[in-house]
Amino acid sequence: MKVSINAKNYALPAQAKLLDAIALIQAVPPFAVAINLQFVPNSQYAQTSLQDGDKIDIIRPVTGG
């Protein structure tokens, strides 16, 4: 299946979970994740199935003022 992670296209296996997408880009905590603009709690990463065409945003916090 094809998904978009932070506006870049990637291919994942048909039964991929959100955790697979996070591992694919080697994201290092802390970060927040949304699929199709819906926030996903970190406790759900391993159980959340992905669908072809999903848009995944992995966002790191920014500090400063």
N, CA, C, O and CB atoms as a CASP TS submission, in Angstrom:
PFRMAT TS
TARGET T0000
AUTHOR 0000-0000-0000
METHOD Language model
MODEL 1
PARENT N/A
ATOM      1  N   MET     1       0.837  -1.173   0.000  1.00  0.00           N
ATOM      2  CA  MET     1       0.000   0.000   0.000  1.00  0.00           C
ATOM      3  C   MET     1       0.883   1.238   0.000  1.00  0.00           C
ATOM      4  O   MET     1       2.033   1.205   0.440  1.00  0.00           O
ATOM      5  CB  MET     1      -0.953  -0.003   1.208  1.00  0.00           C
ATOM      6  N   LYS     2       0.326   2.321  -0.499  1.00  0.00           N
ATOM      7  CA  LYS     2       1.061   3.582  -0.525  1.00  0.00           C
ATOM      8  C   LYS     2       0.460   4.534   0.501  1.00  0.00           C
ATOM      9  O   LYS     2      -0.758   4.691   0.582  1.00  0.00           O
ATOM     10  CB  LYS     2       1.035   4.215  -1.944  1.00  0.00           C
ATOM     11  N   VAL     3       1.333   5.166   1.284  1.00  0.00           N
ATOM     12  CA  VAL     3       0.921   6.159   2.263  1.00  0.00           C
ATOM     13  C   VAL     3       1.826   7.377   2.128  1.00  0.00           C
ATOM     14  O   VAL     3       2.895   7.314   1.521  1.00  0.00           O
ATOM     15  CB  VAL     3       0.970   5.580   3.710  1.00  0.00           C
ATOM     16  N   SER     4       1.384   8.465   2.697  1.00  0.00           N
ATOM     17  CA  SER     4       2.184   9.679   2.746  1.00  0.00           C
ATOM     18  C   SER     4       2.573   9.916   4.200  1.00  0.00           C
ATOM     19  O   SER     4       1.717   9.946   5.084  1.00  0.00           O
ATOM     20  CB  SER     4       1.406  10.906   2.153  1.00  0.00           C
ATOM     21  N   ILE     5       3.866  10.085   4.438  1.00  0.00           N
ATOM     22  CA  ILE     5       4.356  10.391   5.784  1.00  0.00           C
ATOM     23  C   ILE     5       5.070  11.729   5.697  1.00  0.00           C
ATOM     24  O   ILE     5       6.082  11.859   5.008  1.00  0.00           O
ATOM     25  CB  ILE     5       5.313   9.257   6.341  1.00  0.00           C
ATOM     26  N   ASN     6       4.540  12.715   6.395  1.00  0.00           N
ATOM     27  CA  ASN     6       5.089  14.074   6.364  1.00  0.00           C
ATOM     28  C   ASN     6       5.269  14.552   4.923  1.00  0.00           C
ATOM     29  O   ASN     6       6.301  15.121   4.568  1.00  0.00           O
ATOM     30  CB  ASN     6       6.437  14.129   7.115  1.00  0.00           C
ATOM     31  N   ALA     7       4.252  14.311   4.105  1.00  0.00           N
ATOM     32  CA  ALA     7       4.171  14.777   2.711  1.00  0.00           C
ATOM     33  C   ALA     7       5.145  14.072   1.767  1.00  0.00           C
ATOM     34  O   ALA     7       5.378  14.558   0.660  1.00  0.00           O
ATOM     35  CB  ALA     7       4.427  16.259   2.662  1.00  0.00           C
ATOM     36  N   LYS     8       5.719  12.938   2.175  1.00  0.00           N
ATOM     37  CA  LYS     8       6.555  12.127   1.289  1.00  0.00           C
ATOM     38  C   LYS     8       5.880  10.772   1.111  1.00  0.00           C
ATOM     39  O   LYS     8       5.322  10.224   2.062  1.00  0.00           O
ATOM     40  CB  LYS     8       8.011  11.963   1.860  1.00  0.00           C
ATOM     41  N   ASN     9       5.929  10.238  -0.091  1.00  0.00           N
ATOM     42  CA  ASN     9       5.265   8.968  -0.383  1.00  0.00           C
ATOM     43  C   ASN     9       6.157   7.781  -0.027  1.00  0.00           C
ATOM     44  O   ASN     9       7.362   7.784  -0.279  1.00  0.00           O
ATOM     45  CB  ASN     9       4.871   8.903  -1.862  1.00  0.00           C
ATOM     46  N   TYR    10       5.526   6.766   0.570  1.00  0.00           N
ATOM     47  CA  TYR    10       6.210   5.542   0.971  1.00  0.00           C
ATOM     48  C   TYR    10       5.328   4.353   0.636  1.00  0.00           C
ATOM     49  O   TYR    10       4.108   4.483   0.530  1.00  0.00           O
ATOM     50  CB  TYR    10       6.560   5.563   2.482  1.00  0.00           C
ATOM     51  N   ALA    11       5.952   3.190   0.470  1.00  0.00           N
ATOM     52  CA  ALA    11       5.226   1.935   0.271  1.00  0.00           C
ATOM     53  C   ALA    11       5.381   1.083   1.529  1.00  0.00           C
ATOM     54  O   ALA    11       6.480   0.947   2.068  1.00  0.00           O
ATOM     55  CB  ALA    11       5.749   1.168  -0.995  1.00  0.00           C
ATOM     56  N   LEU    12       4.285   0.521   1.982  1.00  0.00           N
ATOM     57  CA  LEU    12       4.265  -0.358   3.149  1.00  0.00           C
ATOM     58  C   LEU    12       3.508  -1.635   2.796  1.00  0.00           C
ATOM     59  O   LEU    12       2.704  -1.638   1.864  1.00  0.00           O
ATOM     60  CB  LEU    12       3.613   0.351   4.376  1.00  0.00           C
ATOM     61  N   PRO    13       3.760  -2.732   3.540  1.00  0.00           N
ATOM     62  CA  PRO    13       3.003  -3.972   3.294  1.00  0.00           C
ATOM     63  C   PRO    13       1.498  -3.758   3.519  1.00  0.00           C
ATOM     64  O   PRO    13       1.100  -2.846   4.243  1.00  0.00           O
ATOM     65  CB  PRO    13       3.519  -5.107   4.216  1.00  0.00           C
ATOM     66  N   ALA    14       0.690  -4.581   2.912  1.00  0.00           N
ATOM     67  CA  ALA    14      -0.768  -4.434   2.957  1.00  0.00           C
ATOM     68  C   ALA    14      -1.340  -4.433   4.373  1.00  0.00           C
ATOM     69  O   ALA    14      -2.335  -3.752   4.620  1.00  0.00           O
ATOM     70  CB  ALA    14      -1.408  -5.539   2.170  1.00  0.00           C
ATOM     71  N   GLN    15      -0.756  -5.158   5.290  1.00  0.00           N
ATOM     72  CA  GLN    15      -1.291  -5.248   6.657  1.00  0.00           C
ATOM     73  C   GLN    15      -0.544  -4.341   7.641  1.00  0.00           C
ATOM     74  O   GLN    15      -0.551  -4.608   8.843  1.00  0.00           O
ATOM     75  CB  GLN    15      -1.225  -6.689   7.143  1.00  0.00           C
ATOM     76  N   ALA    16       0.087  -3.295   7.160  1.00  0.00           N
ATOM     77  CA  ALA    16       0.931  -2.438   7.998  1.00  0.00           C
ATOM     78  C   ALA    16       0.129  -1.724   9.087  1.00  0.00           C
ATOM     79  O   ALA    16      -1.036  -1.367   8.911  1.00  0.00           O
ATOM     80  CB  ALA    16       1.651  -1.410   7.134  1.00  0.00           C
ATOM     81  N   LYS    17       0.801  -1.537  10.202  1.00  0.00           N
ATOM     82  CA  LYS    17       0.259  -0.784  11.328  1.00  0.00           C
ATOM     83  C   LYS    17       0.983   0.560  11.400  1.00  0.00           C
ATOM     84  O   LYS    17       2.011   0.756  10.752  1.00  0.00           O
ATOM     85  CB  LYS    17       0.410  -1.581  12.671  1.00  0.00           C
ATOM     86  N   LEU    18       0.449   1.463  12.177  1.00  0.00           N
ATOM     87  CA  LEU    18       1.062   2.775  12.338  1.00  0.00           C
ATOM     88  C   LEU    18       2.490   2.647  12.854  1.00  0.00           C
ATOM     89  O   LEU    18       3.362   3.408  12.436  1.00  0.00           O
ATOM     90  CB  LEU    18       0.232   3.640  13.288  1.00  0.00           C
ATOM     91  N   LEU    19       2.744   1.715  13.740  1.00  0.00           N
ATOM     92  CA  LEU    19       4.085   1.506  14.278  1.00  0.00           C
ATOM     93  C   LEU    19       5.081   1.191  13.160  1.00  0.00           C
ATOM     94  O   LEU    19       6.244   1.583  13.247  1.00  0.00           O
ATOM     95  CB  LEU    19       4.074   0.372  15.313  1.00  0.00           C
ATOM     96  N   ASP    20       4.645   0.493  12.119  1.00  0.00           N
ATOM     97  CA  ASP    20       5.514   0.196  10.975  1.00  0.00           C
ATOM     98  C   ASP    20       5.916   1.479  10.245  1.00  0.00           C
ATOM     99  O   ASP    20       7.067   1.625   9.833  1.00  0.00           O
ATOM    100  CB  ASP    20       4.808  -0.769  10.001  1.00  0.00           C
ATOM    101  N   ALA    21       4.985   2.393  10.086  1.00  0.00           N
ATOM    102  CA  ALA    21       5.279   3.663   9.420  1.00  0.00           C
ATOM    103  C   ALA    21       6.255   4.500  10.243  1.00  0.00           C
ATOM    104  O   ALA    21       7.160   5.131   9.697  1.00  0.00           O
ATOM    105  CB  ALA    21       3.983   4.452   9.174  1.00  0.00           C
ATOM    106  N   ILE    22       6.062   4.500  11.558  1.00  0.00           N
ATOM    107  CA  ILE    22       6.961   5.248  12.439  1.00  0.00           C
ATOM    108  C   ILE    22       8.369   4.668  12.363  1.00  0.00           C
ATOM    109  O   ILE    22       9.345   5.416  12.311  1.00  0.00           O
ATOM    110  CB  ILE    22       6.445   5.223  13.898  1.00  0.00           C
ATOM    111  N   ALA    23       8.480   3.353  12.356  1.00  0.00           N
ATOM    112  CA  ALA    23       9.786   2.698  12.257  1.00  0.00           C
ATOM    113  C   ALA    23      10.433   2.961  10.897  1.00  0.00           C
ATOM    114  O   ALA    23      11.653   3.101  10.809  1.00  0.00           O
ATOM    115  CB  ALA    23       9.645   1.187  12.489  1.00  0.00           C
ATOM    116  N   LEU    24       9.632   3.028   9.849  1.00  0.00           N
ATOM    117  CA  LEU    24      10.151   3.246   8.502  1.00  0.00           C
ATOM    118  C   LEU    24      10.954   4.543   8.400  1.00  0.00           C
ATOM    119  O   LEU    24      11.996   4.586   7.745  1.00  0.00           O
ATOM    120  CB  LEU    24       9.006   3.268   7.503  1.00  0.00           C
ATOM    121  N   ILE    25      10.465   5.593   9.048  1.00  0.00           N
ATOM    122  CA  ILE    25      11.192   6.863   8.966  1.00  0.00           C
ATOM    123  C   ILE    25      12.113   7.079  10.167  1.00  0.00           C
ATOM    124  O   ILE    25      12.725   8.138  10.304  1.00  0.00           O
ATOM    125  CB  ILE    25      10.208   8.021   8.861  1.00  0.00           C
ATOM    126  N   GLN    26      12.207   6.074  11.029  1.00  0.00           N
ATOM    127  CA  GLN    26      13.103   6.101  12.186  1.00  0.00           C
ATOM    128  C   GLN    26      12.852   7.319  13.078  1.00  0.00           C
ATOM    129  O   GLN    26      13.787   7.995  13.506  1.00  0.00           O
ATOM    130  CB  GLN    26      14.556   6.093  11.722  1.00  0.00           C
ATOM    131  N   ALA    27      11.581   7.583  13.347  1.00  0.00           N
ATOM    132  CA  ALA    27      11.205   8.710  14.201  1.00  0.00           C
ATOM    133  C   ALA    27      11.685   8.464  15.632  1.00  0.00           C
ATOM    134  O   ALA    27      11.545   7.365  16.167  1.00  0.00           O
ATOM    135  CB  ALA    27       9.669   8.931  14.174  1.00  0.00           C
ATOM    136  N   VAL    28      12.245   9.496  16.232  1.00  0.00           N
ATOM    137  CA  VAL    28      12.773   9.423  17.593  1.00  0.00           C
ATOM    138  C   VAL    28      11.875  10.267  18.502  1.00  0.00           C
ATOM    139  O   VAL    28      11.655  11.445  18.219  1.00  0.00           O
ATOM    140  CB  VAL    28      14.266   9.916  17.653  1.00  0.00           C
ATOM    141  N   PRO    29      11.351   9.685  19.593  1.00  0.00           N
ATOM    142  CA  PRO    29      10.497  10.449  20.503  1.00  0.00           C
ATOM    143  C   PRO    29      11.248  11.649  21.077  1.00  0.00           C
ATOM    144  O   PRO    29      12.475  11.612  21.174  1.00  0.00           O
ATOM    145  CB  PRO    29       9.987   9.551  21.640  1.00  0.00           C
ATOM    146  N   PRO    30      10.554  12.687  21.450  1.00  0.00           N
ATOM    147  CA  PRO    30       9.088  12.816  21.512  1.00  0.00           C
ATOM    148  C   PRO    30       8.509  13.268  20.172  1.00  0.00           C
ATOM    149  O   PRO    30       9.132  14.025  19.427  1.00  0.00           O
ATOM    150  CB  PRO    30       8.687  13.811  22.612  1.00  0.00           C
ATOM    151  N   PHE    31       7.302  12.784  19.887  1.00  0.00           N
ATOM    152  CA  PHE    31       6.563  13.210  18.699  1.00  0.00           C
ATOM    153  C   PHE    31       5.094  12.881  18.906  1.00  0.00           C
ATOM    154  O   PHE    31       4.733  12.080  19.769  1.00  0.00           O
ATOM    155  CB  PHE    31       7.114  12.525  17.406  1.00  0.00           C
ATOM    156  N   ALA    32       4.258  13.514  18.099  1.00  0.00           N
ATOM    157  CA  ALA    32       2.821  13.227  18.073  1.00  0.00           C
ATOM    158  C   ALA    32       2.496  12.753  16.665  1.00  0.00           C
ATOM    159  O   ALA    32       3.180  13.112  15.707  1.00  0.00           O
ATOM    160  CB  ALA    32       1.952  14.493  18.478  1.00  0.00           C
ATOM    161  N   VAL    33       1.441  11.941  16.544  1.00  0.00           N
ATOM    162  CA  VAL    33       1.086  11.373  15.234  1.00  0.00           C
ATOM    163  C   VAL    33      -0.399  11.596  14.949  1.00  0.00           C
ATOM    164  O   VAL    33      -1.255  11.467  15.824  1.00  0.00           O
ATOM    165  CB  VAL    33       1.422   9.855  15.182  1.00  0.00           C
ATOM    166  N   ALA    34      -0.665  11.934  13.695  1.00  0.00           N
ATOM    167  CA  ALA    34      -2.045  12.041  13.222  1.00  0.00           C
ATOM    168  C   ALA    34      -2.155  11.280  11.906  1.00  0.00           C
ATOM    169  O   ALA    34      -1.238  11.300  11.085  1.00  0.00           O
ATOM    170  CB  ALA    34      -2.478  13.542  13.046  1.00  0.00           C
ATOM    171  N   ILE    35      -3.283  10.613  11.718  1.00  0.00           N
ATOM    172  CA  ILE    35      -3.593   9.963  10.445  1.00  0.00           C
ATOM    173  C   ILE    35      -4.805  10.686   9.882  1.00  0.00           C
ATOM    174  O   ILE    35      -5.855  10.755  10.521  1.00  0.00           O
ATOM    175  CB  ILE    35      -3.864   8.406  10.616  1.00  0.00           C
ATOM    176  N   ASN    36      -4.647  11.222   8.683  1.00  0.00           N
ATOM    177  CA  ASN    36      -5.731  11.975   8.042  1.00  0.00           C
ATOM    178  C   ASN    36      -6.294  13.040   8.983  1.00  0.00           C
ATOM    179  O   ASN    36      -7.507  13.219   9.099  1.00  0.00           O
ATOM    180  CB  ASN    36      -6.853  11.023   7.594  1.00  0.00           C
ATOM    181  N   LEU    37      -5.379  13.736   9.648  1.00  0.00           N
ATOM    182  CA  LEU    37      -5.651  14.846  10.569  1.00  0.00           C
ATOM    183  C   LEU    37      -6.316  14.424  11.877  1.00  0.00           C
ATOM    184  O   LEU    37      -6.783  15.280  12.628  1.00  0.00           O
ATOM    185  CB  LEU    37      -6.520  15.854   9.887  1.00  0.00           C
ATOM    186  N   GLN    38      -6.368  13.124  12.165  1.00  0.00           N
ATOM    187  CA  GLN    38      -6.932  12.621  13.425  1.00  0.00           C
ATOM    188  C   GLN    38      -5.789  12.177  14.334  1.00  0.00           C
ATOM    189  O   GLN    38      -5.016  11.290  13.973  1.00  0.00           O
ATOM    190  CB  GLN    38      -7.930  11.437  13.168  1.00  0.00           C
ATOM    191  N   PHE    39      -5.680  12.794  15.518  1.00  0.00           N
ATOM    192  CA  PHE    39      -4.633  12.440  16.476  1.00  0.00           C
ATOM    193  C   PHE    39      -4.768  10.975  16.882  1.00  0.00           C
ATOM    194  O   PHE    39      -5.874  10.469  17.070  1.00  0.00           O
ATOM    195  CB  PHE    39      -4.701  13.353  17.723  1.00  0.00           C
ATOM    196  N   VAL    40      -3.621  10.300  17.015  1.00  0.00           N
ATOM    197  CA  VAL    40      -3.588   8.905  17.469  1.00  0.00           C
ATOM    198  C   VAL    40      -2.717   8.856  18.728  1.00  0.00           C
ATOM    199  O   VAL    40      -1.541   9.215  18.663  1.00  0.00           O
ATOM    200  CB  VAL    40      -3.031   7.931  16.340  1.00  0.00           C
ATOM    201  N   PRO    41      -3.261   8.421  19.871  1.00  0.00           N
ATOM    202  CA  PRO    41      -2.447   8.319  21.087  1.00  0.00           C
ATOM    203  C   PRO    41      -1.357   7.259  20.926  1.00  0.00           C
ATOM    204  O   PRO    41      -1.553   6.255  20.241  1.00  0.00           O
ATOM    205  CB  PRO    41      -3.335   7.985  22.303  1.00  0.00           C
ATOM    206  N   ASN    42      -0.214   7.490  21.560  1.00  0.00           N
ATOM    207  CA  ASN    42       0.913   6.558  21.406  1.00  0.00           C
ATOM    208  C   ASN    42       0.571   5.153  21.878  1.00  0.00           C
ATOM    209  O   ASN    42       1.196   4.193  21.429  1.00  0.00           O
ATOM    210  CB  ASN    42       2.120   7.068  22.170  1.00  0.00           C
ATOM    211  N   SER    43      -0.381   5.007  22.753  1.00  0.00           N
ATOM    212  CA  SER    43      -0.785   3.676  23.215  1.00  0.00           C
ATOM    213  C   SER    43      -1.487   2.882  22.112  1.00  0.00           C
ATOM    214  O   SER    43      -1.701   1.679  22.261  1.00  0.00           O
ATOM    215  CB  SER    43      -1.703   3.799  24.433  1.00  0.00           C
ATOM    216  N   GLN    44      -1.847   3.540  21.009  1.00  0.00           N
ATOM    217  CA  GLN    44      -2.574   2.885  19.918  1.00  0.00           C
ATOM    218  C   GLN    44      -1.721   2.640  18.666  1.00  0.00           C
ATOM    219  O   GLN    44      -2.227   2.093  17.686  1.00  0.00           O
ATOM    220  CB  GLN    44      -3.770   3.718  19.546  1.00  0.00           C
ATOM    221  N   TYR    45      -0.455   3.029  18.676  1.00  0.00           N
ATOM    222  CA  TYR    45       0.394   2.900  17.480  1.00  0.00           C
ATOM    223  C   TYR    45       0.463   1.464  16.964  1.00  0.00           C
ATOM    224  O   TYR    45       0.348   1.238  15.759  1.00  0.00           O
ATOM    225  CB  TYR    45       1.801   3.396  17.784  1.00  0.00           C
ATOM    226  N   ALA    46       0.646   0.503  17.848  1.00  0.00           N
ATOM    227  CA  ALA    46       0.818  -0.896  17.434  1.00  0.00           C
ATOM    228  C   ALA    46      -0.491  -1.519  16.927  1.00  0.00           C
ATOM    229  O   ALA    46      -0.453  -2.473  16.150  1.00  0.00           O
ATOM    230  CB  ALA    46       1.361  -1.720  18.602  1.00  0.00           C
ATOM    231  N   GLN    47      -1.637  -0.997  17.353  1.00  0.00           N
ATOM    232  CA  GLN    47      -2.928  -1.579  16.971  1.00  0.00           C
ATOM    233  C   GLN    47      -3.593  -0.862  15.810  1.00  0.00           C
ATOM    234  O   GLN    47      -4.551  -1.384  15.240  1.00  0.00           O
ATOM    235  CB  GLN    47      -3.854  -1.571  18.145  1.00  0.00           C
ATOM    236  N   THR    48      -3.112   0.319  15.445  1.00  0.00           N
ATOM    237  CA  THR    48      -3.783   1.121  14.423  1.00  0.00           C
ATOM    238  C   THR    48      -3.381   0.666  13.023  1.00  0.00           C
ATOM    239  O   THR    48      -2.225   0.803  12.623  1.00  0.00           O
ATOM    240  CB  THR    48      -3.455   2.610  14.608  1.00  0.00           C
ATOM    241  N   SER    49      -4.341   0.128  12.291  1.00  0.00           N
ATOM    242  CA  SER    49      -4.104  -0.334  10.924  1.00  0.00           C
ATOM    243  C   SER    49      -4.092   0.846   9.965  1.00  0.00           C
ATOM    244  O   SER    49      -4.827   1.818  10.142  1.00  0.00           O
ATOM    245  CB  SER    49      -5.175  -1.356  10.500  1.00  0.00           C
ATOM    246  N   LEU    50      -3.255   0.747   8.959  1.00  0.00           N
ATOM    247  CA  LEU    50      -3.186   1.774   7.935  1.00  0.00           C
ATOM    248  C   LEU    50      -3.962   1.331   6.704  1.00  0.00           C
ATOM    249  O   LEU    50      -4.130   0.138   6.452  1.00  0.00           O
ATOM    250  CB  LEU    50      -1.726   2.086   7.573  1.00  0.00           C
ATOM    251  N   GLN    51      -4.428   2.307   5.946  1.00  0.00           N
ATOM    252  CA  GLN    51      -5.151   2.055   4.706  1.00  0.00           C
ATOM    253  C   GLN    51      -4.404   2.716   3.559  1.00  0.00           C
ATOM    254  O   GLN    51      -3.719   3.720   3.754  1.00  0.00           O
ATOM    255  CB  GLN    51      -6.612   2.579   4.791  1.00  0.00           C
ATOM    256  N   ASP    52      -4.534   2.158   2.372  1.00  0.00           N
ATOM    257  CA  ASP    52      -3.912   2.742   1.198  1.00  0.00           C
ATOM    258  C   ASP    52      -4.360   4.203   1.057  1.00  0.00           C
ATOM    259  O   ASP    52      -5.553   4.500   1.117  1.00  0.00           O
ATOM    260  CB  ASP    52      -4.269   1.927  -0.075  1.00  0.00           C
ATOM    261  N   GLY    53      -3.400   5.103   0.872  1.00  0.00           N
ATOM    262  CA  GLY    53      -3.708   6.513   0.696  1.00  0.00           C
ATOM    263  C   GLY    53      -3.729   7.333   1.974  1.00  0.00           C
ATOM    264  O   GLY    53      -3.937   8.545   1.920  1.00  0.00           O
ATOM    265  N   ASP    54      -3.515   6.696   3.135  1.00  0.00           N
ATOM    266  CA  ASP    54      -3.504   7.453   4.395  1.00  0.00           C
ATOM    267  C   ASP    54      -2.424   8.524   4.371  1.00  0.00           C
ATOM    268  O   ASP    54      -1.348   8.337   3.803  1.00  0.00           O
ATOM    269  CB  ASP    54      -3.285   6.511   5.593  1.00  0.00           C
ATOM    270  N   LYS    55      -2.739   9.649   5.002  1.00  0.00           N
ATOM    271  CA  LYS    55      -1.780  10.738   5.170  1.00  0.00           C
ATOM    272  C   LYS    55      -1.397  10.789   6.638  1.00  0.00           C
ATOM    273  O   LYS    55      -2.224  11.087   7.500  1.00  0.00           O
ATOM    274  CB  LYS    55      -2.368  12.112   4.687  1.00  0.00           C
ATOM    275  N   ILE    56      -0.130  10.493   6.911  1.00  0.00           N
ATOM    276  CA  ILE    56       0.370  10.406   8.283  1.00  0.00           C
ATOM    277  C   ILE    56       1.265  11.606   8.546  1.00  0.00           C
ATOM    278  O   ILE    56       2.170  11.904   7.766  1.00  0.00           O
ATOM    279  CB  ILE    56       1.143   9.069   8.524  1.00  0.00           C
ATOM    280  N   ASP    57       1.005  12.287   9.647  1.00  0.00           N
ATOM    281  CA  ASP    57       1.846  13.407  10.077  1.00  0.00           C
ATOM    282  C   ASP    57       2.498  13.022  11.388  1.00  0.00           C
ATOM    283  O   ASP    57       1.822  12.672  12.355  1.00  0.00           O
ATOM    284  CB  ASP    57       1.019  14.732  10.226  1.00  0.00           C
ATOM    285  N   ILE    58       3.821  13.089  11.411  1.00  0.00           N
ATOM    286  CA  ILE    58       4.590  12.824  12.618  1.00  0.00           C
ATOM    287  C   ILE    58       5.265  14.144  12.987  1.00  0.00           C
ATOM    288  O   ILE    58       6.139  14.635  12.272  1.00  0.00           O
ATOM    289  CB  ILE    58       5.648  11.652  12.407  1.00  0.00           C
ATOM    290  N   ILE    59       4.847  14.699  14.103  1.00  0.00           N
ATOM    291  CA  ILE    59       5.209  16.064  14.458  1.00  0.00           C
ATOM    292  C   ILE    59       6.019  16.085  15.743  1.00  0.00           C
ATOM    293  O   ILE    59       5.618  15.523  16.762  1.00  0.00           O
ATOM    294  CB  ILE    59       3.959  16.931  14.606  1.00  0.00           C
ATOM    295  N   ARG    60       7.175  16.751  15.671  1.00  0.00           N
ATOM    296  CA  ARG    60       8.026  16.918  16.853  1.00  0.00           C
ATOM    297  C   ARG    60       7.669  18.235  17.536  1.00  0.00           C
ATOM    298  O   ARG    60       7.364  19.219  16.862  1.00  0.00           O
ATOM    299  CB  ARG    60       9.544  16.886  16.466  1.00  0.00           C
ATOM    300  N   PRO    61       7.705  18.261  18.876  1.00  0.00           N
ATOM    301  CA  PRO    61       7.422  19.517  19.575  1.00  0.00           C
ATOM    302  C   PRO    61       8.526  20.543  19.318  1.00  0.00           C
ATOM    303  O   PRO    61       9.691  20.196  19.124  1.00  0.00           O
ATOM    304  CB  PRO    61       7.269  19.269  21.087  1.00  0.00           C
ATOM    305  N   VAL    62       8.132  21.796  19.323  1.00  0.00           N
ATOM    306  CA  VAL    62       9.077  22.893  19.128  1.00  0.00           C
ATOM    307  C   VAL    62       9.037  23.762  20.384  1.00  0.00           C
ATOM    308  O   VAL    62       7.971  24.166  20.849  1.00  0.00           O
ATOM    309  CB  VAL    62       8.735  23.734  17.834  1.00  0.00           C
ATOM    310  N   THR    63      10.221  24.036  20.915  1.00  0.00           N
ATOM    311  CA  THR    63      10.300  24.885  22.099  1.00  0.00           C
ATOM    312  C   THR    63      10.906  26.226  21.725  1.00  0.00           C
ATOM    313  O   THR    63      11.519  26.383  20.669  1.00  0.00           O
ATOM    314  CB  THR    63      11.129  24.207  23.212  1.00  0.00           C
ATOM    315  N   GLY    64      10.724  27.150  22.585  1.00  0.00           N
ATOM    316  CA  GLY    64      11.294  28.478  22.331  1.00  0.00           C
ATOM    317  C   GLY    64      10.199  29.529  22.312  1.00  0.00           C
ATOM    318  O   GLY    64       9.023  29.235  22.524  1.00  0.00           O
ATOM    319  N   GLY    65      10.604  30.732  22.058  1.00  0.00           N
ATOM    320  CA  GLY    65       9.585  31.770  22.103  1.00  0.00           C
ATOM    321  C   GLY    65       9.773  32.854  21.148  1.00  0.00           C
ATOM    322  O   GLY    65       8.967  33.783  21.104  1.00  0.00           O
TER
END
